[in-house]
Amino acid sequence: QEKSDAIPDPCDPFDPADPQEWREISQVVAQADIPGCRNPRLWLSQIRAVLSGSTIDLKARNRCVQDMARHHLMPVIEIVAGRRGLQIGDVSCVN
């Protein structure tokens, strides 16, 4: 049991390298019921974030993740970020 607790979930969107603000936003979005997205946690785990002032730019692992973020996750992400006084900037693809 202890070993399974120590192994991180491969779909865990909360990368310690990401800004705290993005980790908090991801945690809320991961639990949201998002039309067209059965598992937001899986998609969020493939997005990294860069904070610049009050703007968070998102870096998707590939085009598929980028499209899912733009077309399904973004409405929820923007609402959650807005409540924290933050804006979401660009959603780019690292590949």
Order of alpha helices (4+ residues) and beta strands (2+ residues): alpha-alpha-alpha-beta-beta-alpha-alpha-beta
